[in-house]
């Protein structure tokens, strides 16, 4: 796991690549390298920051150059041993034991045809000295990031957007459409980028730059097609698939630990990992007692302790009582784009504690909820279909009664009331609209009231993009339609993005065994009525886990890898919220309307509606926007 960067036919490419690479130093504190070579009337420059995990010797250093190929690579290949054996049988001689060398020789042997054969997480740039071509590629599911910027016939790329911004001297222009999308979702979809000139290489794709200025793109793996093919296949032994993926994800020459929240996903992975690595370490978090009580949060710690005792896991407990005023701008910087999920703070603090203990690699249960319908929204959307059969007068009466209930008092919040209000906000809507509304921040009217009038068309574009993605399949299974949309949007846009940036900010690699090509195939071979059974989400995964875990863990209420936002907003962050609403850059620039923000603050303070998540994201967006526009020298103001 590393940081990669480079330029192709870019003015002053050597100096720019050095700046790109320096900005990524936190991703790879174990080593740095750069490679350069002429290309026509220009040059290619590849940079690398190394976090040494496999083959800690110099033979694993990058950029790796051998017989006319140069590679800068970020990631891990979990099927590297099999690929190495196949290549060795074909006559390839290896100098070291790194998966980097396996990737380089696989490319030499098969070119882009090697990409669908790779099982892991990766983003890389590879240059062929004979042809002068540079190819960039990204893994199938978008686990590892790759940002790029094209100007004329030149190109710059990096693992993080902040590197491109730094290398161009802060001259990138904010894309207001991406900011509108971030307001809707509280993250920026993988199809968009917060700066107009920059873009993200899509998951499962490659891009080739040629010396004559031509650029070619290709797609080697498509999640929609995989889901279509899988639905017609026999569901595999899911327990075997998940265990095999977990075993592969333990491949490392340094110690590996796990996240252990005490929920199903992390408990299952930890139990499986302990089979293959007895005495493995795990890390879990708790919150200040007063914050957890105010938020009515479940006691996840006792479940984590139970799993650790049962499987001989060395459990490290971290109490999170962060200085959020200090962490908020730091996390906003590291997250690259405006992401309003406080779970990023949890990930960063856990990884920081693990890194201090000498741990470089951790396993996370990320992805199981998206693939196996484990979120409350999945069940809620199924329940909404039944709710729509209730007579309309009864629904109107129920909605009115719930609307009058408070979501919080000065002493505590009421989670059940928040859930009920959220459910009724989408339960009467058509399928795609209801699904979108069940997890996004605003409905169309609320979003239009919040942003500048000039952005009304942009709001429509963002909503249309969601509808297009949701409908881009011919699955006849409602649950799997939701899972497919989550795996294409929610997973890469939010969860994989913050996991990568938060963990790498602490110079730690996080691996996600559920987000594996074979687990994904298995997930979409399972019909929706086996994912949600009765009121049990992730039912098929729970069946698999029940052979390993106690029933109390498997069938416990769903935990939350989140934070006590209402407590933070009402205490630590209340003055900052007032400042941002009345004199923040988002308001002064005309991007957001002061009156709409003020109404949100007032209704939240009165306990009538829960806007803590919305306001947290406004804070993250404010900090991001200030940084993004402070050095641009360009006007970012809109008409009010």
Secondary structure as UniProt FT lines:
FT   STRAND          2..8
FT   TURN            11..12
FT   HELIX           13..23
FT   HELIX           25..27
FT   STRAND          31..39
FT   TURN            40..41
FT   STRAND          42..50
FT   HELIX           58..60
FT   STRAND          64..66
FT   TURN            67..68
FT   STRAND          69..77
FT   TURN            78..79
FT   HELIX           80..89
FT   TURN            90..91
FT   HELIX           99..110
FT   HELIX           111..117
FT   STRAND          120..128
FT   TURN            129..132
FT   STRAND          133..138
FT   TURN            140..141
FT   STRAND          147..151
FT   TURN            152..153
FT   STRAND          154..158
FT   HELIX           161..167
FT   TURN            168..170
FT   HELIX           176..185
FT   TURN            190..191
FT   STRAND          198..200
FT   TURN            203..204
FT   STRAND          205..209
FT   TURN            211..212
FT   STRAND          215..219
FT   HELIX           223..231
FT   HELIX           238..248
FT   TURN            249..250
FT   STRAND          256..259
FT   HELIX           264..276
FT   TURN            278..279
FT   STRAND          281..287
FT   HELIX           289..295
FT   HELIX           300..311
FT   STRAND          314..320
FT   HELIX           324..335
FT   HELIX           343..356
FT   TURN            357..358
FT   STRAND          361..363
FT   TURN            366..367
FT   HELIX           368..372
FT   HELIX           376..387
FT   TURN            388..389
FT   HELIX           392..403
FT   HELIX           415..426
FT   TURN            427..428
FT   HELIX           431..439
FT   HELIX           444..450
FT   HELIX           453..455
FT   HELIX           456..471
FT   HELIX           478..485
FT   HELIX           486..495
FT   HELIX           496..505
FT   TURN            506..507
FT   STRAND          509..511
FT   TURN            513..514
FT   HELIX           517..524
FT   HELIX           528..531
FT   TURN            534..535
FT   TURN            537..538
FT   HELIX           539..545
FT   TURN            546..548
FT   HELIX           551..554
FT   HELIX           565..570
FT   TURN            571..573
FT   HELIX           574..583
FT   HELIX           585..588
FT   TURN            589..590
FT   HELIX           594..605
FT   TURN            606..607
FT   HELIX           612..630
FT   TURN            631..632
//
